[in-house]
């Protein structure tokens, strides 16, 4: 089973680049756990989204991004967990 963990935060005013750098600096792996994939997105309003994919049961204990320092974010990060139902490629 593939589980996707999503983490989204909005940076404090003027600190979007710093929040983005902070997310890239966070380690999410330690033997034997390593994500299958990790992808980082940005959006207007200095928002940062990180999605990681794991080969694990839905309720597995998995490494997640920690809570950033309060002065770096405008609000606490949102976190979601999803079970993958497969991927589609291209349009038909």
QUIMO-V501995 format. One record per residue. RES is the residue in one small letter. PHI is phi in degrees with one decimal (none if undefined). NEAR is the number of other C-alpha atoms within 10 Angstrom. D_CENTER is the distance of its C-alpha to the mean C-alpha in whole Angstrom. Layout:
BEGIN
res,phi,near,d_center
RES,PHI,NEAR,D_CENTER
RES,PHI,NEAR,D_CENTER
END
This chain:
BEGIN
res,phi,near,d_center
x,none,11,18
x,-110.3,16,15
x,-113.6,22,12
x,-111.0,21,9
x,-105.6,22,6
x,-115.1,21,4
x,-133.8,20,4
x,-135.6,19,7
x,-141.6,24,9
x,-110.3,23,13
x,-72.2,25,14
x,-63.3,18,18
x,-48.1,12,21
x,75.8,11,21
x,-117.1,16,18
x,-59.3,22,15
x,-63.9,13,16
x,-69.1,15,16
x,-64.7,22,12
x,-60.2,20,11
x,-62.1,11,13
x,-60.9,12,12
x,-63.1,17,8
x,-65.8,13,10
x,-82.0,9,12
x,-83.5,11,10
x,-82.4,12,11
x,-119.2,15,10
x,-132.2,12,13
x,-164.9,9,16
x,-48.2,5,19
x,-93.7,5,19
x,-84.5,13,16
x,-142.9,17,14
x,-67.0,19,11
x,-66.9,12,13
x,-159.4,11,11
x,-139.0,16,7
x,-132.8,11,7
x,-119.5,15,7
x,-126.6,11,9
x,-127.4,16,11
x,-147.5,10,14
x,-53.1,8,17
x,85.3,12,17
x,55.5,20,15
x,-95.9,20,12
x,-127.4,21,8
x,-123.5,19,6
x,-123.0,20,3
x,-119.4,18,4
x,-121.5,21,6
x,-112.8,20,9
x,-131.8,22,12
x,-88.8,15,16
x,-161.8,16,16
x,-64.4,12,18
x,-55.2,17,16
x,-95.1,9,17
x,-64.1,10,16
x,-81.1,8,15
x,-123.5,17,12
x,-65.9,16,10
x,-125.9,16,8
x,-61.8,18,7
x,-74.5,12,10
x,-77.5,10,12
x,-71.4,15,13
x,-56.4,9,16
x,-56.7,11,18
x,-75.4,11,19
x,-85.2,19,16
x,-120.6,21,15
x,-81.9,15,17
x,-159.4,12,16
x,-62.2,15,14
x,-62.4,19,10
x,-95.0,11,10
x,-133.3,15,8
x,-138.2,10,9
x,-129.3,15,10
x,-132.5,12,12
x,-98.6,16,15
x,-74.1,13,15
x,-107.5,9,19
x,111.0,7,19
x,-116.8,5,19
x,-113.3,6,21
x,-122.0,5,22
x,67.3,4,25
x,-104.0,4,27
x,-107.5,3,30
END
